[in-house]
């Protein structure tokens, strides 16, 4: 059976199920009697098994089967959850994950049988007697049978010509096919298949039903038609008229083996169909047909709302989602970028007074309209590319649990803001840095339990992962209530390693000392553990975050804990920027980092340590002369005042001195290519409306 | 590579041949292997990039892409470029990167077969320019220095 087209769905869903099992087990470990969680896990494990089976991944199916058995025993109250069991279950989850990884990479589950895990799982069940498993299974099937029987009886009791063809209207040839089958003593069934209301991919499920039935029976008719089913034009049930020589029970179980199929109710068709009777029935049908045909060629818009309405009427809000390849979104994003460049070109052409320009009020109005549209378009595309950060951080509770065992420290992870959204490309990159920081907090930050008790802190250490949006940035904080950073020890270590001299160490501020941690190959952990201490870590975090256009900050109070915050720009491709002029050159500064713009009289410039500073609303702000920094040719014009762009990074401010301001503009960030070496303060280039190129200054590197 | 094959097919003689674009830089003629050339454009305003290698004059906008522009003159230790009507940017694609190379003038396209190309021994030359000369070609009695365009761009970034 060709299931390759469902591979992606399978992979996505397996990962989701695995995640929910993993979350569930985490909860169970703390509250072993939480019945809701047990049921949830059981359901997830069951669907996982079904899916693996459908896709033909036998090893995965076997492992899930044994896992499901354990959950089943737990659910029935025969065994209780222990910490050991959780360990094995997590191992099992890891093994399943590696199956899914293998499948993702080469569409094959691999050859690892994971027999030891299966053995370990079975050991838990055997602990309560070998038969328990079978009994439970039997009970289950019995329960299912019991459920079915009354329905069948009901169906039989109400057997009449109308009922046996309930929900179906048959054409001539279909009727004769039914009659022919009955003559040959082949059973005919009218089966009602119900799909779970939470099912997102109804068409795919229905397709699998059809596929699985192939070879077991012949489908004479389906209502709605197969085409409509494939196009997902049906509610949560569809009907099949089949002829089969097999037992109806086996057919029903084949249908039910497809996950998210809620139920299948067969009604046997025993009476021959009357050729006379069909005619009156046929007529209304014929009337219907042309009607539907007419709507088809009509515009799709008319049809869609019609199709949606019943879904809404059904009471359950069904989210209409489409899976889109990220590459398609990249293409879309590039096109939006081009559009914005073209729009900027139009704006500058209309303002170009020398070559005529266009000054009509209507034109300006239209340009403004176009600007609004492109800005909104850009925002919408951005939103489409955004994903909640949850997908990355959901694996951390499990990781902290493992760390807790490995390091023999008690700790809890608290997460807030998991629905904070970031660009998909950033999400993909952000997992490792956050993981590093959590490990860092667990290993270096939190003290061993006995020390914590001694210091009068709660025995269980706290690591908090907070994500939130701040202006045009997303901030992710990892906070612990551990030891904090011992700056003296950091300095001593740096001196010992020859990274700095003793004099340098003595004159260092607290902050500078903390920054030492971000230098390559620097670790203060006295013993190298599995978790950290190899000296790769924080510098990798820093370089990765900087590559994404963000930065890392540390706040620490010795003895009370530290906070690492990652600050990331919301978008990577298109930003709002302030255009400034230096001599004849134009530069862009991201609006996100600009605090204010000030006109400062030359007389207000003061000197501290021979460096220029200004006083502004109570703070001392160092001045940076961009002309000098960027080697701009020529001399600035003499003037009594200077234009200063105040930029902020965290709680530090700096004033960038520029010649003049051009204005605000939406710019598309482009890279400069790999062979030209560019200074860190240039984060890219952009194309202006007149086709010329302006460089983008990364204010973060200057503060 | 298709280009090379096409050329080979056309000249079914005993030897393989390669097409070169002959350009003038300073007083000398240089040849650039046509397989690396994406495009030739007229010179346009270059945006200076601060603190970069001296032989990168800056970047230009080539149909929506930002392309760095390199001065072969500075790279080869010659006089700085003078921009005239005849100045062209040869847009070359090397190792996935696109780079513009400034030349004083584009003259012609020549087809050189193996017989008319002489390898030069780089080790014997201490001249900066000679490092990037792959070989010498002879065409119509004139000598053309064939540029090692990959070396010019890739090595440049490593130094």
Interface residues (C-beta under 8 A of the other chain):
Chain A: X338 X341 X585 X629 X630 X631 X632 X670 X671 X672 X673 X674 X675 X676 X677 X678 X679 X682 X685 X687 X691 X692 X693 X694 X695
Chain B: X45 X47 X48 X49 X50 X51 X52 X53 X56 X58 X59 X60 X61 X64 X65 X66 X67 X68 X96 X97 X98 X99 X153 X154 X156 X157
